[in-house]
Each structure stands twice: as structure tokens, then as C-alpha cells.
Amino acid sequence: MEPRVVIERLEMGDPTFEAGVSKTAKARLTNPTAKQFTYKVELYLGANKVATSGVGQVTIPAGGAVDVTFTLVMPLVEGDYPVFLDVTYDTTLLKHYQATESVTVVITPAIDVGPIIWV
């Protein structure tokens, strides 16, 4: 039996995030086979992986589904980044999934004011 996987959805909420913050996304993965498999999974931004969850593992029982969470730190450069999820078994890439929405990274204006000192 060959391993297979179906990505049902990838949830991110509002895809506009502040640069440098940690965010979590969730994806439902389904194993449509009659055998349990352990898959390697990685969520990342941009084709050059400007931010990544790192590679993790998930075991999905035969015919079962699992909600997998991915945490990554947003890049420090403003821009729109496509979101990808790769699912691998052994060394074979089973799915290279691109989310329908990109992540937008922004840097909002801010300032810290120290105490006013009269000299």
C-alpha cells in the first residue's frame, strides 16, 4: 500500500501579521488509505522559506484525520508571502500544497519615549 494524504483545509485567521511575531496555523490532514502512516510535514512562507515551522512528524491512522498545528515566526521584512505546506513520506514528497491566501507582513509605526529631563 502506498502512502497518500489529503489536505482538507489550512486555517490562519486574518493573514496580516506584524513582522517578527510568532503565529500558529492549523491544517487538517487525512490519510485516505487502509494503512497507518507517519508523515513529515512543514509549513513555510515563500518559495525560499523566509519563515518555516521546521519539519515535524504526524501519524495518521488508516482512514483517519488529524488537525496539525504549525508555529512560525513572521519574517522581519514587509511583504506578501505565499503559504506552502509540504507532506513527505520517507523521501517522497506526497503533497506540495499552496494556501489560497498569502500572508501579509507589516511593520506598524511605533515609538518609545523616555523620560523628559530638564537640563
Secondary structure, 3 states (H helix, E strand, C coil): CCCCCEEEEEECCCCEEECCCEEEEEEEEECCCCCCEEEEEEEEECCCCCEECCCEEEEECCCCEEEEEEEEECCCCCEEECEEEEEEECCEEEEEEECCCCEEEECCCCCCCCCCCCC
